[in-house]
């Protein structure tokens, strides 16, 4: 069983930066996608960024501001968030799973870490 533990959320002013980290216990296939999703109140969960091998994918709303990175040895994934905006406020979830999958028995989710961007 894989468990994901996120850290790094918090309150930041507009224009500020945060780094989210996610550590996976257990063995994670290097072919699995690791990524970050977010869910704001009243909205659906949406993909923020993902990484599979050297291939990264970003939501249009965060391109140029967020950077995702992965360490396959340490089984960690990080999200560097710069130039944060109030609309980035959400609960951020770490996800690991097969390519193209989100809710299968091989998908794993963290408990979520809150990011609040406010002055």
C-alpha positions in Angstrom: 0.0 0.0 0.0 1.3 3.4 -1.0 0.8 6.4 1.2 1.3 10.0 0.1 2.1 12.8 2.6 2.0 16.4 1.5 3.6 19.4 3.1 4.3 23.0 2.3 0.9 24.6 2.1 0.1 27.8 3.9 -0.9 31.4 3.7 0.9 33.7 1.3 0.4 37.1 -0.2 -0.3 37.7 -3.8 2.9 37.5 -5.8 4.5 35.3 -3.3 5.9 31.8 -3.6 5.4 28.4 -2.0 6.9 24.9 -2.5 4.6 21.9 -2.1 6.2 18.5 -1.4 4.8 15.0 -1.5 6.6 12.0 -0.2 5.4 8.5 -1.2 6.0 5.5 1.1 6.3 2.2 -0.6 7.5 1.4 -4.1 6.3 3.7 -6.9 6.8 2.6 -10.5 9.0 5.1 -12.4 6.4 4.8 -15.2 3.7 6.1 -13.0 2.6 9.7 -13.4 3.1 11.9 -10.3 1.1 15.1 -10.1 -0.7 17.8 -8.3 -4.4 18.6 -8.4 -6.4 21.3 -6.6 -9.9 21.8 -5.6 -11.4 25.2 -4.6 -14.7 25.4 -2.7 -17.6 24.8 -5.0 -15.4 23.7 -7.9 -14.3 20.4 -9.4 -10.9 19.0 -8.7 -8.5 20.0 -11.5 -5.1 19.0 -12.7 -2.4 21.6 -11.9 0.7 19.8 -13.1 2.0 16.3 -13.7 5.2 14.6 -14.6 6.0 11.3 -16.3 9.6 10.6 -17.0 10.8 13.9 -18.6 7.4 14.9 -19.8 5.6 17.6 -17.8 2.1 18.9 -18.2 0.6 22.1 -16.8 -2.8 23.7 -16.6 -2.9 26.8 -18.7 -3.6 28.9 -15.7 -0.3 28.0 -14.1 2.1 27.8 -17.0 5.1 30.0 -16.5 4.5 30.3 -12.8 4.6 26.7 -11.5 7.3 24.1 -11.9 6.9 20.4 -11.1 9.8 18.2 -10.3 10.3 14.6 -9.3 12.9 12.4 -7.6 12.4 8.8 -8.5 15.0 7.6 -6.0 13.4 9.4 -3.0 9.8 8.9 -4.4 9.0 12.5 -4.0 7.3 15.1 -6.2 7.5 18.9 -5.6 5.6 21.9 -7.0 7.3 25.2 -7.0 4.6 27.9 -7.1 5.7 31.5 -8.0 3.7 34.6 -8.6 0.8 33.3 -6.7 -2.6 34.7 -7.3 -5.8 34.7 -5.1 -7.4 32.4 -7.7 -4.7 29.8 -6.8 -6.3 29.4 -3.4 -7.4 25.8 -3.1 -6.8 22.4 -1.4 -3.9 20.9 -3.2 -3.7 17.1 -3.6 -0.7 14.9 -4.6 -1.5 12.1 -6.9 0.4 9.0 -8.2 -0.9 6.5 -10.6 -0.8 4.9 -14.1 -0.9 7.2 -17.1 -4.4 8.2 -17.9 -5.9 7.0 -14.7 -7.0 8.8 -11.6 -9.4 6.6 -9.6 -8.4 3.0 -10.2 -7.1 0.8 -7.4 -3.6 1.7 -8.6 -4.1 5.4 -8.0 -3.1 7.0 -4.8 -4.0 10.4 -3.3 -2.6 12.5 -0.5 -4.8 14.0 2.2 -4.5 17.5 0.7 -2.7 20.7 1.8 -4.3 24.1 1.9 -2.9 27.0 -0.1 -4.4 30.4 0.6 -3.3 33.4 -1.4 -4.5 36.6 0.3 -3.4 40.0 1.4 
